[in-house]
Amino acid sequence: GGHAGTVRLLHARGAEVAPRNGDGLTALHMAAENGHDAVVQLLLELGADIVAAAADGRTAVMSAASQGRAATVQLLSSRGADAAAAATDGTTALMQAAGGGHTEAVRALLRLGCGVDERDGEGRTALLHAAAGGHCGTITALRTAGADATAAAADGRTAVMLAAEGGHTAAVLLLFELGVRADAAAGDGTTALMLAAGNGHEETLRGARRHRSE
């Protein structure tokens, strides 16, 4: 494609593929983030470091996953990238894809063997990240893969609490259907209902209360 041709021309004129910007990102990170697979392949042929990490520990696989580039994730993995690597905050490509609600990228990473219940530096799993964003399709995909719907982060917050805090009613009800208790509390006693109420999410509060009364 045109982008690959431009990269090839620049390289022929002496441009290097290794330099980083102020955040430590390389050309490979940027191509992966935007799903330019032909450019990704060309950069690798020109010697780009597939395991290069940005200042925050982000790899090209994470850049692709965070934007839902499932095909790019698979391409990078087939060329030797570690799909299960973690950034400095402990987040993985799977968590980043889940947090963005990118279900196809999540499925691709699960097929590549990424641990469904791995935890980041805050103790959050991919399902917790998906719940915080209210991404029902992603929650379902993770649960189908065996994710623990009752897992809690280091602060005791569970998936249903994070969904309630964000006012994601459909995700809250889905988690209840998956067997999560409506009255479960974090270590400080906080419940999903409290978080919904405290953040002014009336619809979520009504949905949760209806579930409790059923």
Backbone as a ProteinNet text record, in pm:
[ID]
protein_1_A
[PRIMARY]
GGHAGTVRLLHARGAEVAPRNGDGLTALHMAAENGHDAVVQLLLELGADIVAAAADGRTAVMSAASQGRAATVQLLSSRGADAAAAATDGTTALMQAAGGGHTEAVRALLRLGCGVDERDGEGRTALLHAAAGGHCGTITALRTAGADATAAAADGRTAVMLAAEGGHTAAVLLLFELGVRADAAAGDGTTALMLAAGNGHEETLRGARRHRSE
[TERTIARY]
81.9	0	85.6	21.7	94.3	180.8	131.2	210.3	337.7	326.3	443.8	544.3	494.3	583.6	657.8	588	651.9	758.5	728.2	826.1	949.4	927.2	1039.9	1126.3	1061.9	1134.8	1217.1	1154.9	1226.1	1345.6	1326.8	1436.4	1549	1513.6	1615.1	1694	1630.2	1697.3	1771.4	1777.9	1857.9	1781.5	1649	1570.4	1583.9	1597.6	1611.9	1476	1463.7	1337.3	1340.5	1458.1	1472.1	1441.2	1454.2	1434	1299.6	1297.8	1177.5	1137.8	1009.6	965.6	981.3	926.8	944.7	884.4	787.2	724.8	789.5	893.9	961.7	895	800.4	730.3	810.7	806.5	875.2	774.5	827.4	740.6	654.8	710.3	635.5	514.9	533.4	420.9	308.6	347.4	247.2	175.5	249.7	186.9	91.9	134.3	51.1	-76	-63.2	-179	-285.4	-240.9	-334.1	-371	-321.5	-359.1	-304.9	-191.1	-129.5	-39.9	-101	-28.8	82.2	60.9	166	288.4	264.7	375.3	443.9	365.4	422.6	516.8	470.8	554.5	681.1	667.9	784.3	883.8	834.9	924.1	1001.6	935.6	1003.4	1109.5	1078.2	1176.4	1297.3	1273.1	1380.7	1457	1419.5	1494.7	1435	1309.4	1246.3	1245	1265.1	1269	1127	1085.8	947.9	918	1020.5	998.1	1024.6	1051.8	1079.1	961.1	992	887.6	903.3	791.5	792.5	830.1	832.1	870.7	779.4	654.2	559.1	550.9	642.2	645.5	556	490.9	398.7	473	427.1	483.9	394.3	442.2	361.9	233	239.5	118.5	15.6	59.9	-31.9	-91.5	-7.8	-57.7	-168.9	-149	-250.1	-375	-356	-468.9	-554.4	-490.6	-564.6	-659.4	-633.2	-719.5	-802.8	-798.9	-881.2	-831.3	-701.3	-644.4	-611.8	-714.8	-697.4	-602.2	-614	-526.9	-381.6	-359.2	-223.1	-164.7	-246.6	-203.1	-156.6	-235.6	-200.5	-73.7	-60.1	59.4	184.3	180.7	296.4	331.2	230	254.6	319.5	273.9	330.6	475.9	515.5	654.1	740.3	683.9	763.1	735.9	640.4	608.8	543.7	571.2	512.7	378.3	270.3	136.3	99.5	171.7	138.1	224.8	310.8	398.8	316.6	374.8	305.7	379.4	304.1	361.3	406.7	463	516.3	407.1	283.9	173.8	108.6	165.9	115.4	7.5	-40.6	-145.1	-86.7	-165.5	-126.9	-209.3	-172.9	-250.1	-395.2	-415.7	-551.4	-632.5	-573.7	-643.5	-675.1	-579	-599.6	-708.3	-710.7	-816.8	-951.6	-954.4	-1078.8	-1130.9	-1041.6	-1082.1	-1143	-1102.5	-1158.2	-1278.5	-1315.8	-1430.4	-1404.3	-1279	-1241.2	-1247.8	-1367.6	-1391.8	-1313.8	-1303.2	-1229.8	-1081.9	-1024.9	-885.4	-869.2	-966.4	-965	-965.3	-1052.4	-1058	-926.6	-867.1	-739.8	-631.8	-626.7	-525.8	-549.3	-674.2	-704.8	-661.5	-683.2	-638.5	-486.9	-418.1	-271.9	-219.6	-311.5	-271.2	-255.6	-302	-291.5	-378.1	-325.6	-396.9	-518.7	-634.5	-758.5	-773.1	-711.9	-725.5	-595.3	-503.2	-382.4	-424.3	-341.5	-375.2	-270.7	-316.8	-224	-176.6	-108.4	-53.3	-157.2	-281.1	-390.4	-475.3	-430.7	-503.9	-624	-633.4	-748.2	-721.3	-819	-812.3	-871.7	-861.5	-920.1	-1070.4	-1136.9	-1281.1	-1315.7	-1233.1	-1255.5	-1239.8	-1141.3	-1122.4	-1243.1	-1292.7	-1409.5	-1532.4	-1549.3	-1665	-1660.9	-1542.6	-1529.2	-1572.9	-1558.1	-1601.2	-1741.2	-1803.7	-1939.6	-1951.7	-1848.5	-1844.9	-1899.7	-2028.8	-2096.5	-2044.5	-2021.4	-1971.7	-1837.3	-1752.6	-1619.9	-1628.7	-1715.3	-1736.6	-1779.2	-1872.5	-1921.9	-1811.3	-1729.8	-1619.9	-1520	-1488.4	-1393.4	-1451.6	-1579.3	-1642.5	-1647.7	-1676.1	-1678.4	-1542.3	-1436.8	-1300.3	-1258.7	-1350.7	-1322.3	-1286	-1301.4	-1267.3	-1353.7	-1294	-1363.5	-1445.7	-1577	-1664.7	-1670.6	-1622.4	-1628.1	-1493.3	-1394	-1260.6	-1267	-1182.1	-1176.5	-1037	-1029.8	-901.7	-840.2	-722.3	-652.9	-733.3	-814.5	-895.5	-1030	-1050.1	-1172.6	-1285.5	-1265	-1370.1	-1384.3	-1507	-1535.9	-1583.7	-1603.6	-1649.5	-1783.2	-1875.8	-2007.6	-1999.7	-1908.1	-1890.7	-1836.5	-1739.2	-1681	-1783.6	-1865.1	-1969.7	-2073.4	-2110.9	-2209.6	-2155.6	-2029.6	-1966.6	-1971.1	-1958.5	-1962.1	-2101.1	-2201.7	-2338.1	-2370.2	-2299.9	-2319.1	-2423.9	-2549	-2659.1	-2660.2	-2644.4	-2649.1	-2539.4	-2421.2	-2310.2	-2338	-2396.4	-2432.2	-2529.6	-2633.4	-2734	-2675.3	-2585.7	-2519.3	-2438.5	-2365.9	-2284.3	-2371.7	-2486.6	-2579.8	-2624.2	-2652.6	-2693.8	-2583.4	-2458.7	-2344.9	-2319.6	-2404.5	-2395.4	-2328.6	-2295.6	-2233.6	-2339.3	-2305.1	-2400.1	-2417.6	-2542.4	-2573	-2528	-2519	-2486	-2339.6	-2256.3	-2114	-2053.5	-1960.7	-1901.4	-1749.6	-1690.2	-1544.6	-1499.2	-1369.8	-1316.7	-1365.3	-1396.5	-1444	-1595.7	-1661.1	-1806	-1883.1	-1812.3	-1878.9	-1942.9	-2065.7	-2135.5	-2161.7	-2205.9	-2238.5	-2350.8	-2451	-2561.5	-2514	-2421.1	-2367.3	-2295.1	-2218.2	-2141.5	-2233.2	-2338.3	-2434.4	-2504.4	-2545	-2615.2	-2523.3	-2401.7	-2307.9	-2266.9	-2276.3	-2238.9	-2359.7	-2476.7	-2596.9	-2651.9	-2622.9	-2668.8	-2803.5	-2910.4	-3043.6	-3087.7	-3065.3	-3108.6	-3038	-2908.1	-2832.2	-2882.5	-2909.3	-2959.4	-3094	-3182.5	-3313.3	-3298.3	-3209.3	-3188	-3134.1	-3039.2	-2980.8	-3083.5	-3165	-3266.3	-3372.5	-3408.8	-3505.5	-3450	-3321	-3259	-3262.9	-3235.8	-3234.7	-3373	-3477.1	-3613.5	-3669.5	-3599.6	-3648.5	-3612.9
-118.9	0	124.2	242	367	393.5	358.5	382.1	298.9	172.9	86.4	138.6	187.3	242.4	364	447.9	567	528.6	430.1	382.6	328.1	251	193.3	304.3	407.5	519.5	593.1	620.4	690.8	610.2	480.2	395	394.9	392.7	394.3	524.4	631.5	762.3	781.1	675.4	682.2	689.9	692	697.1	565.3	573.7	454.2	411.5	282.8	232.9	226	246.9	229.1	352	475.7	592.6	593.3	662.5	672.1	818.3	840.6	976.2	1000.8	1111.2	1145.6	1047.3	969.4	868.1	731	725.7	598.2	510.1	566.6	489.3	484.9	370.6	353.7	356.7	353.8	347.6	221.7	113.4	-12	2.6	69.4	94.6	167.8	271.1	355.8	282.8	204.3	126.8	23	-40.2	-142.2	-80.6	34.4	101.3	132.5	165.7	203.1	87.5	-32	-149.4	-153.3	-88.3	-88.7	-212.1	-325.3	-452.5	-461.8	-405.4	-408.4	-331.1	-220.3	-140.1	-214.4	-279.1	-359	-464.6	-536	-639.5	-580	-466.4	-402.4	-357.1	-294.8	-248.7	-365.3	-477.4	-595.4	-646	-642.3	-682.9	-589.9	-463	-363.9	-363.4	-453.1	-468.1	-406	-365.4	-308.2	-411	-361.4	-448.4	-478.6	-603.4	-640.6	-639.8	-646	-646.5	-510.1	-408.9	-275.7	-227.1	-173.3	-121.7	28.8	98.8	242.9	272.7	400.5	440.1	379.1	356.5	298	146.1	88	-56.7	-110.7	-21.6	-64.3	-125.4	-240.7	-306.1	-280.3	-320.3	-303.4	-384.4	-502	-583.6	-507.9	-442.5	-364.8	-248.4	-182.3	-71.2	-119	-235.5	-291.8	-332.8	-401.2	-452	-339.3	-231.9	-121.4	-54.1	-71.6	-14	-119.9	-242.5	-348.3	-404.9	-394.9	-444.6	-593.3	-676.1	-820	-882.7	-845.3	-902.4	-864.1	-742	-696.2	-770.3	-794.1	-872.9	-1010.7	-1073.7	-1207.2	-1203.7	-1100.7	-1086.7	-1073.7	-984.7	-963	-1089.2	-1157.6	-1281.4	-1385.9	-1394.1	-1492.7	-1462.9	-1336.2	-1297.1	-1299.3	-1349.2	-1368.4	-1275.7	-1185.2	-1094.5	-1171.5	-1126.9	-1189	-1123.6	-1193.4	-1137.5	-1121.8	-1189.9	-1187.3	-1091.1	-1014.8	-921.8	-817.4	-765.2	-664.6	-531.6	-422.8	-288.8	-261.8	-144.4	-114.2	-109.1	-80.9	-79.2	-216.3	-315.7	-451.6	-488.7	-391.7	-424	-499.7	-589.8	-668.8	-625.2	-679	-650	-693.6	-806.9	-856.6	-757.7	-705.8	-609.1	-481.3	-436.9	-313.6	-331	-446.6	-474.3	-482.8	-548.2	-563.3	-428.8	-343.5	-212.5	-125.7	-150.6	-75.4	-141.9	-258.7	-329.4	-391.7	-424.2	-480.1	-632.8	-685.5	-827.7	-918.6	-882.8	-968.5	-974	-862.2	-861.9	-945.4	-937.6	-1019.7	-1167.1	-1204.8	-1345.4	-1389.6	-1302.5	-1336	-1359.7	-1275.1	-1288.3	-1412.8	-1445.2	-1567.7	-1690.8	-1686.3	-1798.2	-1812.2	-1701.5	-1703.1	-1748.1	-1778.2	-1833.3	-1734.6	-1611.8	-1513.4	-1556.6	-1539.1	-1579.7	-1493.1	-1554.7	-1479.7	-1409.6	-1462.4	-1402	-1340.6	-1306.5	-1234.1	-1099.9	-1046.8	-921.3	-813.2	-688.9	-577.4	-528.3	-416.1	-365	-328.1	-306.8	-275	-397.3	-512.9	-636	-657.1	-579.2	-591.2	-692.9	-774.5	-870.1	-805.9	-877.6	-827.3	-807.1	-897	-883.7	-759.1	-726.6	-604.3	-481.2	-484.6	-373.2	-360.8	-473.7	-471.7	-418.9	-460.7	-417.1	-267.7	-215.1	-72	10.7	-46.8	22.6	-14.8	-108.8	-149.3	-228.5	-303.7	-374.2	-516.6	-531.3	-659.6	-772.1	-744.3	-847.6	-900.7	-810.9	-850.5	-928.6	-884.8	-957.8	-1101	-1116	-1249.1	-1335.2	-1277.3	-1353	-1399.1	-1312.3	-1347.5	-1454.2	-1439.8	-1539.2	-1675	-1675.5	-1799.9	-1867.7	-1786	-1838.9	-1879.5	-1865.1	-1909.8	-1802.4	-1676	-1567.3	-1573.3	-1536	-1533.6	-1405.4	-1417.6	-1300.4	-1238.1	-1309.9	-1258.5	-1204.7	-1202.8	-1155.5	-1011.3	-979.4	-843.6	-786.4	-656.5	-587.5	-573.6	-514.8	-499.8	-416.3	-323.1	-239.2	-302.9	-426.8	-497.9	-477.2	-388.4	-363.4	-483.2	-524.6	-634.1	-577.4	-667.5	-624.5	-551.9	-604.9	-542.4	-405.7	-389.7	-259.3	-156.9	-198.4	-107.1	-69.2	-166.3	-137.3	-42.4	-65.6	20.2	161	170.9	301.4	384.7	317.2	388.2	404.1	351.8	364.4	273.6	161.9	69.3	-36.1	0.3	-83.6	-221.5	-227.7	-356.8	-449.3	-393.8	-475.5	-524	-439	-478.4	-595.6	-584.5	-690.7	-818.6	-804.5	-922	-994.2	-919.5	-980.4	-1049	-990	-1057.2	-1190.4	-1190	-1313.4	-1418.9	-1372.5	-1464.5	-1515.9	-1474.7	-1528.2	-1440.3	-1317.5	-1226.2	-1177.8	-1177.9	-1136.1	-984.8	-942.3	-799.6	-732.3	-809.7	-750.2	-768.5	-816.3	-832.5	-696.6	-694	-567.9	-573.1	-457.6	-445.2	-446.3	-441.3	-447.1	-334.7	-219.6	-105.8	-103.1	-209.9	-219.1	-163.3	-107	-48.3	-156	-130.6	-224	-158.5	-240.3	-188.6	-85.4	-111	-17.2	117.6	114.3	239.2	319.3	248.8	316.4	375.3	302.7	355.2	478.3	469.5	581.3	701.4	675.8	784	860	793.4	858.9	904.8	897	950.7	869.6	740	655.7	592.3	667	623.3	495.5	488	370	244.5	257.2	143.2	103.1	200.7	173.7	102.1	148.9	83.8	-59.9	-80.5	-214.9	-309.2	-260.2	-343.1	-374.5	-277.5	-300.3	-398.4	-388	-483.5	-625.1	-637.5	-770.1	-825.8	-742.7	-788.6	-833.7	-771.8	-804.6	-927.9	-972.5	-1089.4	-1219.5
0	0	0	-8	-14.5	105.8	226.6	346.2	344.6	304.9	300.6	199.5	85.6	-16	35.6	110.4	167.3	268.6	352.3	450.6	380.2	273.9	199.9	138.9	84.2	24.9	130	244.6	351.6	400.4	413.5	458.6	356.4	228.9	122.9	124.5	173.1	180.8	312.7	393.1	515.1	645	638.9	762.9	837.8	969.5	1052.7	1107.9	1139.3	1194.6	1347.1	1406.2	1551	1635.9	1586.4	1673.2	1744.6	1860.1	1943.3	1959.7	1986.7	2018.1	2167.9	2216.1	2356.4	2454.1	2409.6	2494.9	2479.2	2397.2	2375.7	2272.5	2198.3	2095.9	1966.5	1900.3	1772.8	1657.9	1536.2	1418.3	1421.9	1476.3	1484.1	1576.6	1690.3	1781.1	1706.8	1631.7	1566.3	1454	1376.9	1269.9	1328.7	1437.9	1502.5	1559.5	1622.3	1682.2	1577.9	1457.3	1351.5	1259.3	1290.3	1213.2	1072	1049.4	916.3	903.7	873.7	877	773.2	654	552	599.7	668.6	721.8	836	920.6	1029.5	972.5	871.2	810.3	750.9	682.6	621.9	728	834.4	941	1002.1	1019.1	1073.4	975.7	846.9	745.6	746.3	779.9	782	914.3	1004.8	1128.5	1252.2	1248	1367.4	1480	1602.3	1720	1765.8	1748.9	1779.1	1929	2012.2	2157.2	2220.2	2139.1	2193.3	2276.3	2393.3	2482.2	2498.3	2506.1	2527.9	2672.6	2707.4	2842.6	2948.2	2913.1	3008	2996.7	2919.6	2904.7	2795.5	2722.9	2617.6	2499.3	2455.2	2338.1	2216.8	2099.9	1978.4	1986.9	2048.7	2064.9	2148.4	2254.2	2337.1	2258.6	2177.7	2096.5	2004.5	1943.7	1854.2	1931.6	2043	2121.4	2177.5	2220.7	2282.3	2184.2	2054.7	1951.9	1879.9	1931.3	1874.1	1742.8	1718.3	1592	1604.4	1597.5	1618.9	1518	1391.5	1288.5	1312.9	1358	1385.7	1504.8	1605.1	1720.8	1675.5	1590.8	1541.5	1457.4	1374.6	1291.5	1377.8	1475.2	1561.8	1639.7	1688.3	1761.5	1671.5	1547.1	1454.3	1421.2	1442.4	1415.5	1541	1651.1	1771.6	1887.3	1873.9	1984.7	2099.1	2221.9	2340.7	2369	2337.4	2355.3	2501.9	2590.8	2733.3	2813.9	2748.2	2819.3	2894.7	3003.1	3083.7	3078.5	3081.2	3088.5	3231.4	3254.9	3387.7	3494.7	3455.3	3552.6	3567.8	3500.9	3513	3414	3337	3240.1	3121.4	3067.9	2951.8	2830.6	2715.1	2594.2	2611.2	2678.7	2700.9	2784	2889.7	2974.2	2897.5	2816.1	2740.9	2635.5	2570.8	2473.8	2544.3	2659.3	2735.1	2782.6	2829.9	2878.3	2770	2645.9	2534.4	2470.8	2522.9	2467.3	2331.5	2305	2174.7	2181.4	2163.4	2187.6	2093.4	1966.7	1873.1	1908.8	1950.7	1993.8	2120.4	2209.1	2330.7	2293.7	2202.8	2160.8	2096.9	2016.5	1952.2	2056.8	2157.2	2262.6	2347	2371.1	2445.4	2366.2	2234.6	2150.4	2152	2173.3	2178.6	2315	2406	2534.9	2648.2	2630.3	2738.5	2856.8	2976.7	3097.2	3123	3130.4	3140.4	3275.1	3380.1	3513	3564.7	3474.3	3515.8	3575.6	3666.9	3734.3	3708.6	3703.5	3687	3823.3	3827.4	3952	4055.2	4012.2	4104.5	4135.4	4086.4	4111.6	4022	3916.1	3826.2	3715.2	3686.8	3576.7	3451.1	3339.7	3215.4	3230.4	3302.9	3320.3	3401.3	3498.8	3576	3486.9	3397.4	3303.9	3211.7	3162.7	3074.4	3147.6	3271.9	3350.4	3377.2	3404.4	3431.2	3311	3191.8	3071.3	3026.9	3098	3064.4	2936.2	2902	2773.8	2787.9	2763.1	2786.8	2698	2570.3	2480.4	2524.3	2570.5	2616.7	2747.1	2836.4	2961.8	2931.4	2838.8	2802.5	2743.6	2655.7	2594.4	2699.4	2793.4	2899	2991	3023.8	3111.6	3042.1	2912.5	2835.3	2838.3	2844.5	2849.1	2989.7	3085.8	3221.2	3320.7	3283.6	3375.6	3501	3613	3741.7	3752	3745.5	3749.8	3888.3	3990.3	4127.4	4175.5	4087.6	4127.1	4175.3	4272.9	4326.6	4308.6	4286.9	4276.1	4415	4420.6	4548.2	4647.6	4596.7	4685.5	4719.3	4674.7	4705.8	4607.4	4509.5	4411.6	4317.7	4294.7	4202.6	4069	3973.7	3841.9	3850	3928.9	3935.9	4003.7	4097.6	4161.4	4062.5	3981.4	3883.2	3777.2	3735.8	3637.9	3696.9	3821.4	3887.6	3906.1	3942.2	3962.4	3835.1	3719.8	3592.7	3534.1	3603.4	3554.3	3437.6	3427.7	3315.9	3354.7	3341.1	3389.1	3325.1	3192.6	3123.2	3173.2	3198.9	3248.6	3390.1	3472.1	3608.8	3605.4	3523.9	3516.4	3457.4	3359.7	3302.9	3409.6	3489.5	3594.7	3699.2	3729.7	3820.1	3760.1	3628.6	3561	3565.3	3569.9	3575.5	3716.8	3810.1	3944.9	4047.9	4009.7	4105.9	4205	4331.9	4435.3	4436.5	4446.8	4447.8	4576.5	4685.9	4815.7	4854.4	4760.7	4791.6	4823.8	4919.8	4963.2	4955.2	4928.9	4931.4	5076.9	5098.1	5233.7	5322.8	5262.7	5342.2	5354.2	5306.4	5317.3	5199.7	5103.4	4987.3	4900.7	4855.2	4766.8	4631.4	4536.6	4403.6	4412.1	4495.8	4509.6	4562.4	4658.3	4712.5	4604.8	4521.6	4417.5	4311.3	4276.4	4179.5	4235.8	4362	4425.3	4442.3	4489.1	4514.6	4390.6	4275.3	4150.2	4068.8	4131.9	4068.4	3953.5	3950.8	3840.2	3877	3854.8	3896.9	3826.2	3694.8	3619.9	3670.5	3695.4	3746.5	3883.8	3966.8	4101.3	4096.1	4007.9	3995.8	3946	3847.9	3794.8	3900.1	3978.7	4083.8	4192.1	4225.7	4329.4	4280.5	4151.7	4095.9	4103.9	4073.8	4078.1	4220.4	4317	4456.8	4501.9	4445.2	4488.6	4418	4312.5	4237.8	4306.7
[MASK]
++++++++++++++++++++++++++++++++++++++++++++++++++++++++++++++++++++++++++++++++++++++++++++++++++++++++++++++++++++++++++++++++++++++++++++++++++++++++++++++++++++++++++++++++++++++++++++++++++++++++++++++++++++++

